[in-house]
Amino acid sequence: MRRRHQLFAAVAVAAALSMTAAACSSSKPKPSGASGGSQTSAGGTTGGTANSGKKIILGTTDKVISLDPAGAYDMGSWTLQWNIYQSLLKIKPGTADVVPDAASACNWSDNTTYTCKLNPGLVFSNGDPLDATAVKFSIDRVIKINDPNGPSSLLSTLDNVTTQGSDTVVFKLKTPNATFPYILTTGAGNIVDPKVFPPDKLLDDSKVIGSGVYLLKSFTKDQQAVLDPNSKYKGDDQLANSGVVVTYEQTASTLKLDVEQGNVDVAWRSLSPTDVASLQKESDKVKVVTGNGIEIRYLVFNTKMPPADNVAVRQAVAYLIDRDSVAKNVYNGTVQPLYSMVPAGLNGANQAYKDAYGATPDKAKAEAVLKAAGVSTPVNLTIWWTPSHYGAVSGDEFTEYKRQLEASGLFKVDLKSAEWDAYSKAYPADQYAAFELGWFPDYPDPDDYLAPFYVQGGFYKNHYDNPTIDQLITQEEGETDQSKRVPIIQQIQTMAAKDVPTIPLWQGNQVAATGLTVTGVEKTFDPSYIFRMWLIGKS
């Protein structure tokens, strides 16, 4: 699930912040271009000019909630927005580095003041100027509208935005927040035209404009989006195509069929594991492209609802889960077992659950922990899952977990499912003792997998709150020295694994199927999950 209902306050940040490349390299972290010093201008005049490349047809099962940045906090909406709008900063493809976009440079002047200077001559696709006033308007608007489906929570530590002349924007934070440059790369940081977007309500999807690589030519909800090159784009991203048509598929099976038949050039999100396995055997028709991903799936316990209110019950479940079986037999090897809420590839990720509970089921230890707590067996446990948000394969996944738990003789599991609209309202309202959730990153930093899950019951309101972990999260959020930050992040994971408010299950790769002549998809597969359509070409 790509929703952060609350961005928890961060703390102490050095005056000269150095954001780090966290995800894609085993080398030492490198300072981000967003943190100051010599900057490469994001300006230019050729980025939005289409070359001789062909138009790309992209198929997906994702849905769009809103194309107005103030109204969306979901993968389907942000995928289009990243290609239509600019932000002050962006994430460099293939890395976790924050680099300039509409800004020429951004710097911390003190631990709560972040200043960005814009590139000169920026305009929206209609020719209106993109200046400091537009940036302030855009950020203030997200907060003012505060749409329930929007990203205003990401800006919760922002106190105010001011301008200095036409080219400088100053962000004053309520408390120090080391991840603020990352936040500016998200949908919350997209810049809109004050002359087009109303200040207090969302704009109709078909009328949105930006200053990004593409302009929105047409949009029919749940059917099609047509993106044309934006001739007024002045950034440094280079087009490998002459435009993109996005077709919204109803099911993964129709998506698979369309890429097989050549009706779409790229099938991205979300092919089923069986579809991927089948397509891999059709190398004469399609290519299957994979890349690193930090999508995770996990089980949540409501720590105030029986029987999950008993830590021994939660620990016993952790002893009995066989992730490897699910990865191999349910997902056909398209996912990897996950042993911490922080996915592998991010700085500080460890395997806390493997260390605490082992990699294979251990009935003896599960039985011992229940017996020591005086828990009668078999324990009756209801686990919820949703087919409409995570796909029908979730049913197979949780049927396997049910089999594993009941095979021990220590649990009697009742599986229940609900459609996402009802499900998303029920779990934070204390209606589910145990339930499935997933997470896509807001930005590729380990804090995005800690604060949303552990502070004050997390966004899913499961009532778990460990004051020591809260304090440690406060520390890691403000620590810019990675040699000091990593041990704190690891300590949080180890402590949380003992309490088991959640059980991490698997980490997924990014997967797409393409035509044989399609290029560039692998260039956009990195932990940011930003699908950069301009990188895709076709011969």
C-alpha positions in Angstrom: 0.0 0.0 0.0 1.4 3.3 -1.0 -0.3 5.4 1.7 1.3 7.1 4.6 -1.5 8.5 6.7 0.9 10.4 8.9 4.5 11.6 8.6 6.0 11.5 12.0 8.2 14.4 13.2 11.8 14.0 12.5 14.6 15.7 14.5 18.1 17.0 14.7 19.6 17.6 11.3 23.0 19.1 10.7 23.1 22.5 9.0 24.8 21.1 6.0 22.7 18.0 5.3 24.1 15.2 3.3 21.4 12.9 2.0 22.7 9.5 1.0 22.4 7.0 -1.7 20.8 4.2 0.3 19.5 1.5 -2.0 21.3 0.6 -5.1 25.0 0.2 -4.3 27.1 -1.6 -1.8 29.6 1.2 -1.9 29.8 3.9 0.7 26.9 6.4 0.7 27.5 9.4 -1.6 26.3 13.0 -0.8 23.2 13.9 -2.7 23.2 16.8 -5.1 20.3 18.3 -3.1 22.3 19.0 -0.1 24.4 21.9 -1.3 27.8 22.5 -2.8 28.4 22.6 -6.5 25.2 21.8 -8.3 24.4 20.8 -11.9 21.7 22.9 -13.3 18.5 21.1 -14.2 17.9 23.6 -17.0 18.3 23.1 -20.7 16.3 23.5 -23.9 16.3 20.1 -25.6 14.9 17.8 -22.9 11.3 18.0 -24.0 11.9 17.8 -27.7 10.9 14.5 -29.1 13.5 12.6 -31.1 12.7 10.2 -33.9 11.6 7.6 -31.4 8.2 5.9 -31.8 5.1 6.3 -29.6 5.0 3.8 -26.7 1.9 1.9 -25.6 2.0 1.1 -21.9 -0.5 -1.3 -20.3 -1.2 -1.5 -16.6 -3.8 -2.7 -14.1 -3.0 0.3 -11.8 -5.8 2.9 -11.4 -5.6 6.6 -11.1 -7.2 8.3 -8.1 -6.4 11.9 -9.2 -4.0 13.7 -11.6 -4.1 16.7 -9.3 -1.1 16.5 -7.0 -3.2 17.6 -4.0 -5.6 14.6 -4.5 -3.5 11.5 -4.9 -1.2 9.4 -2.8 -1.1 6.1 -4.8 1.0 4.4 -7.3 -1.3 4.7 -10.3 -1.7 8.4 -9.9 1.9 9.2 -9.1 3.1 7.2 -12.1 1.4 9.7 -14.5 2.2 12.7 -12.3 6.0 12.0 -12.3 5.8 12.3 -16.1 3.6 15.4 -16.3 5.0 17.6 -13.5 8.3 18.8 -12.2 9.3 19.1 -8.6 12.2 21.1 -7.1 14.2 17.9 -6.7 14.0 14.4 -8.2 15.7 11.0 -7.7 18.4 10.2 -10.2 17.5 7.0 -12.1 19.3 3.9 -10.9 20.2 5.4 -7.5 18.6 6.9 -4.4 20.4 10.2 -4.9 18.3 13.4 -4.7 19.3 15.8 -7.5 18.0 19.1 -8.8 15.0 19.2 -11.1 13.2 22.6 -11.3 15.7 23.8 -8.7 19.3 24.6 -9.5 20.4 24.0 -5.9 18.8 23.4 -2.5 20.7 23.9 0.8 20.1 23.8 4.6 20.9 27.2 6.1 20.1 25.8 9.6 18.5 22.6 10.9 14.9 23.7 10.2 15.4 26.0 7.1 15.7 24.6 3.6 16.2 27.0 0.7 15.9 26.2 -3.0 16.8 28.4 -6.0 15.0 27.8 -9.2 16.5 27.4 -12.6 15.8 30.5 -14.8 13.2 30.6 -17.5 11.0 27.7 -16.5 7.5 27.6 -17.8 4.4 25.4 -17.7 3.3 23.7 -20.9 0.9 26.6 -21.5 3.7 29.2 -21.3 2.9 30.5 -17.8 6.0 31.1 -15.7 7.1 28.6 -13.2 8.5 30.8 -10.4 8.9 30.8 -6.6 5.2 32.0 -6.3 4.1 28.9 -8.1 6.1 26.6 -5.9 4.7 28.2 -2.7 1.2 28.0 -4.1 1.6 24.3 -4.9 2.9 23.3 -1.5 0.4 25.5 0.4 -2.4 24.2 -1.7 -1.7 20.5 -0.9 -1.8 21.4 2.8 -4.9 23.6 2.5 -7.0 21.1 0.5 -5.9 18.3 2.8 -7.7 15.8 0.6 -8.2 12.4 2.3 -6.7 10.7 -0.8 -3.9 13.3 -1.0 -0.3 13.6 0.3 -0.7 16.4 2.8 0.5 14.2 5.6 4.0 14.1 4.0 4.2 17.8 4.7 3.2 17.6 8.4 6.5 18.9 9.6 6.4 22.0 7.4 5.7 25.2 9.2 5.6 27.7 6.3 6.8 28.5 2.8 8.1 31.9 1.9 9.6 33.4 -1.3 12.6 35.6 -1.9 12.2 37.3 -5.2 10.9 35.3 -8.1 13.5 32.5 -8.0 14.0 31.5 -4.3 11.8 29.4 -2.0 12.4 29.0 1.7 10.9 26.1 3.7 10.7 26.5 7.4 10.1 23.3 9.3 8.4 22.9 12.7 11.1 20.4 13.7 14.2 19.2 11.9 13.5 16.6 9.3 16.4 14.9 7.5 14.1 13.3 4.9 12.6 16.6 3.7 14.6 16.7 0.5 13.1 13.3 -0.3 9.6 14.5 0.4 10.1 17.2 -2.2 10.6 14.4 -4.8 7.2 12.9 -4.1 3.8 13.9 -5.5 3.5 16.3 -2.6 6.3 18.4 -4.2 4.8 18.6 -7.7 4.6 22.1 -9.0 1.3 23.4 -10.5 0.2 26.6 -12.3 -1.6 29.0 -10.0 -3.5 30.4 -13.0 -4.9 27.0 -13.8 -5.4 25.1 -10.5 -7.9 26.5 -8.0 -6.4 27.1 -4.5 -9.0 25.3 -2.5 -10.3 22.4 -4.6 -9.1 19.7 -7.0 -8.9 20.3 -10.7 -10.6 18.0 -13.1 -8.1 15.3 -14.3 -8.5 16.2 -18.0 -7.5 19.8 -17.3 -4.2 19.4 -15.5 -1.0 20.8 -16.8 2.6 20.8 -15.6 6.1 21.6 -16.7 7.4 18.0 -17.0 8.6 16.0 -19.9 5.1 15.3 -21.2 1.8 17.1 -21.4 -1.5 15.4 -20.9 -3.2 15.3 -24.3 -6.3 13.4 -23.1 -7.4 11.3 -20.2 -10.4 8.9 -19.9 -10.5 7.5 -16.4 -9.9 3.7 -16.1 -9.5 3.5 -19.9 -6.7 5.6 -21.4 -4.2 8.5 -20.9 -2.3 10.0 -23.9 0.9 11.8 -23.2 2.6 14.0 -25.8 6.1 15.6 -25.6 6.1 19.0 -23.8 7.9 21.3 -26.2 8.3 23.9 -23.4 10.0 21.5 -21.0 13.4 22.9 -20.0 14.8 20.1 -17.8 17.6 17.7 -18.5 15.6 14.5 -19.1 15.9 13.3 -22.7 13.0 11.6 -24.5 13.5 8.2 -26.1 10.1 8.2 -27.7 7.5 10.5 -29.3 4.9 10.1 -26.7 3.1 7.5 -24.6 -0.4 6.0 -24.5 -1.3 4.4 -21.2 -4.1 1.8 -21.4 -5.8 0.7 -18.2 -6.4 -3.0 -18.1 -9.1 -4.6 -15.9 -7.2 -7.8 -15.1 -3.7 -9.2 -15.2 -4.8 -11.9 -17.7 -5.9 -9.3 -20.3 -2.7 -7.4 -19.7 -0.7 -10.6 -20.4 -2.7 -11.3 -23.6 -2.2 -7.8 -24.9 1.6 -7.9 -24.5 1.6 -11.3 -26.2 -0.4 -10.0 -29.1 1.6 -6.8 -29.4 -1.3 -4.6 -28.5 0.9 -3.0 -25.8 4.6 -2.4 -25.9 5.1 -2.6 -22.2 3.0 -4.5 -19.6 3.8 -3.1 -16.2 1.9 -3.7 -13.0 0.7 -6.2 -12.2 1.3 -9.4 -14.0 0.6 -12.5 -11.8 3.5 -14.9 -11.0 2.0 -17.5 -13.3 1.7 -14.9 -16.1 5.4 -14.0 -15.6 6.4 -17.6 -15.7 4.4 -18.2 -18.8 5.8 -15.1 -20.6 9.4 -16.1 -19.8 8.8 -19.2 -22.0 7.7 -17.0 -24.9 11.1 -15.4 -25.7 10.1 -15.3 -29.4 7.3 -12.9 -28.6 8.2 -10.9 -25.5 11.0 -10.0 -23.1 10.6 -10.2 -19.3 12.5 -7.4 -17.6 13.2 -7.5 -13.9 14.8 -5.0 -11.5 15.4 -4.4 -7.9 12.4 -3.5 -5.9 11.5 -2.6 -2.3 7.8 -3.4 -2.4 7.0 -5.4 0.7 4.1 -7.5 2.0 3.5 -8.1 5.7 1.1 -9.3 8.3 -0.2 -6.9 10.9 -1.4 -7.7 14.4 -3.8 -5.5 16.3 -2.1 -5.6 19.7 -5.3 -4.8 21.6 -7.5 -7.5 20.1 -7.4 -11.1 21.3 -5.6 -13.3 20.6 -3.1 -11.0 19.0 -2.9 -8.8 22.1 -0.7 -11.6 23.6 2.9 -11.2 22.4 3.4 -15.0 22.9 0.8 -15.6 20.2 2.5 -13.2 17.8 5.9 -14.8 18.5 4.5 -18.3 17.9 3.1 -17.3 14.5 6.6 -15.8 13.7 8.2 -19.2 14.6 5.9 -21.1 12.3 5.8 -18.9 9.1 7.7 -20.5 6.1 8.4 -17.6 3.8 10.6 -19.6 1.5 7.7 -22.0 0.7 5.4 -19.1 -0.2 8.1 -17.4 -2.4 8.8 -20.5 -4.3 5.4 -22.2 -4.5 2.9 -19.3 -4.6 5.0 -16.6 -6.3 7.2 -18.8 -8.5 10.3 -17.1 -7.3 9.2 -13.6 -8.3 9.5 -12.5 -4.6 12.1 -13.1 -1.9 11.6 -14.0 1.7 11.7 -10.9 3.9 13.0 -11.0 7.5 12.7 -7.3 8.5 10.3 -4.4 7.8 13.2 -2.6 6.2 13.8 -4.3 2.8 17.1 -5.6 1.6 19.0 -3.0 -0.3 18.4 -0.1 2.0 21.1 1.1 4.4 20.7 -0.5 7.8 18.5 -3.4 6.7 19.1 -6.5 8.7 17.3 -9.9 9.2 15.9 -9.4 12.6 13.1 -11.9 12.3 15.4 -14.6 11.0 17.8 -14.0 13.9 14.9 -14.1 16.4 12.7 -16.9 14.9 14.8 -18.7 12.3 14.4 -19.2 8.6 12.3 -22.4 8.8 9.3 -23.3 11.0 10.2 -24.3 14.6 7.2 -26.0 16.2 9.1 -26.7 19.4 9.9 -23.1 20.1 6.4 -21.9 19.1 4.9 -24.4 21.5 7.3 -23.4 24.3 6.6 -19.7 24.0 2.8 -20.4 24.2 3.2 -22.8 27.1 5.3 -20.3 29.0 2.6 -17.7 28.6 -0.2 -20.0 29.7 -1.9 -20.0 26.3 -4.2 -22.9 25.5 -3.9 -24.5 22.2 -5.0 -24.6 19.5 -5.3 -20.8 19.3 -8.2 -19.6 17.3 -6.9 -16.9 15.0 -8.8 -15.0 12.2 -6.6 -13.6 9.4 -7.9 -11.1 6.9 -6.7 -10.6 3.3 -8.0 -8.5 0.4 -8.3 -9.7 -3.3 -9.1 -6.4 -4.8 -6.0 -4.5 -3.7 -3.2 -7.1 -3.7 -4.7 -9.6 -6.2 -6.2 -13.0 -6.1 -2.8 -14.6 -5.5 -3.1 -13.3 -2.0 -5.7 -15.9 -1.4 -3.2 -18.6 -2.3 -0.6 -17.0 -0.2 -2.7 -16.9 3.0 -4.1 -20.3 2.4 -0.5 -21.5 2.6 0.1 -19.6 5.8 -3.1 -21.2 7.2 -1.8 -24.6 6.2 1.6 -23.9 7.9 0.0 -22.7 11.2 -2.5 -25.5 11.4 0.1 -28.2 10.5 1.7 -27.4 13.9 -1.4 -28.2 15.8 -1.0 -25.0 17.7 -3.4 -22.8 15.7 -6.9 -23.0 14.1 -7.0 -20.4 11.4 -10.1 -18.8 9.9 -9.3 -16.9 6.7 -11.6 -14.1 5.7 -11.4 -11.6 2.9 -13.0 -8.2 2.0 -12.9 -5.8 -0.9 -10.5 -2.9 -0.4 -13.0 -0.2 0.2 -14.4 -2.0 3.3 -11.1 -3.5 4.2 -9.3 -0.2 4.4 -11.9 1.2 6.8 -12.1 -1.9 9.0 -8.5 -2.6 9.9 -7.8 0.8 11.6 -11.2 0.6 13.3 -10.2 -2.4 15.5 -12.2 -4.9 13.4 -9.3 -7.2 12.5 -6.9 -8.9 14.9 -4.6 -10.0 12.1 -4.5 -8.7 8.5 -2.5 -8.4 5.3 -1.0 -5.2 4.1 1.7 -4.1 1.6 3.9 -1.1 1.1 5.5 0.8 -1.8 8.1 3.4 -0.8 7.3 7.1 -0.7 11.1 7.5 -1.1 14.0 5.0 -0.9 15.1 5.5 2.7 14.8 3.1 5.6 12.9 5.6 7.7 10.0 5.2 5.3 9.7 1.6 6.6 10.1 2.5 10.3 8.2 5.6 11.4 5.0 4.8 9.5 4.8 1.4 11.1 6.0 1.7 14.6 5.2 5.2 16.0 1.9 5.7 17.8 0.3 2.5 16.4 1.5 3.2 12.9 -0.7 4.3 10.0 -2.8 1.2 10.4 -3.6 2.0 14.1 -2.7 -1.4 15.6 -2.0 0.2 19.0 1.6 -0.9 19.2 3.8 1.8 20.6 7.2 1.3 22.2 8.6 4.5 23.7 12.2 3.3 23.3 11.7 2.7 19.6 10.0 6.0 19.3 13.1 7.7 20.7 15.4 5.7 18.4 13.3 6.7 15.4 13.7 10.3 16.4 17.4 9.8 16.6 17.8 8.1 13.2 15.7 10.6 11.4 18.0 13.4 12.5 21.3 11.6 12.1 23.1 12.5 8.9 26.3 10.5 9.6 25.5 7.0 8.2 28.1 5.3 10.3 26.0 6.4 13.3 22.6 6.1 11.8 22.8 2.5 10.6 23.3 1.0 14.1 20.2 2.9 15.3 18.2 1.6 12.4 19.3 -2.0 13.1 18.5 -1.6 16.8 15.0 -0.6 15.9 14.5 -3.6 13.7 15.8 -6.0 16.4 13.6 -4.5 19.2 10.5 -4.6 17.0 11.1 -8.2 16.0 10.9 -9.2 19.6 7.5 -7.5 20.0 6.1 -8.7 16.7 3.6 -6.0 15.9 4.0 -7.1 12.3 5.6 -10.0 10.5 7.4 -9.2 7.3 6.6 -11.8 4.6 8.3 -11.0 1.3 10.0 -8.4 -0.9 9.1 -8.1 -4.5 11.1 -7.3 -7.6 9.8 -5.0 -10.3 8.7 -6.9 -13.3 7.6 -5.9 -16.8 7.0 -7.7 -20.1 7.8 -5.9 -23.3 8.0 -6.3 -27.0 11.2 -7.5 -28.4 12.2 -4.2 -29.8 11.5 -2.1 -26.7 14.4 -0.7 -24.8 15.0 1.3 -21.6 12.6 -0.3 -19.1 15.6 -1.6 -17.0 16.9 2.0 -16.7 13.8 3.0 -14.7 13.7 0.0 -12.4 15.2 1.3 -9.1 13.9 1.4 -5.5 12.2 4.8 -6.0 9.5 3.0 -8.0 9.3 6.0 -10.3 8.4 4.8 -13.8 10.2 7.2 -16.1 8.3 6.8 -19.3 10.8 9.1 -21.2 13.5 6.4 -20.9 11.4 3.9 -22.9 12.2 3.5 -26.6 11.2 1.2 -29.5 13.1 0.4 -32.7 
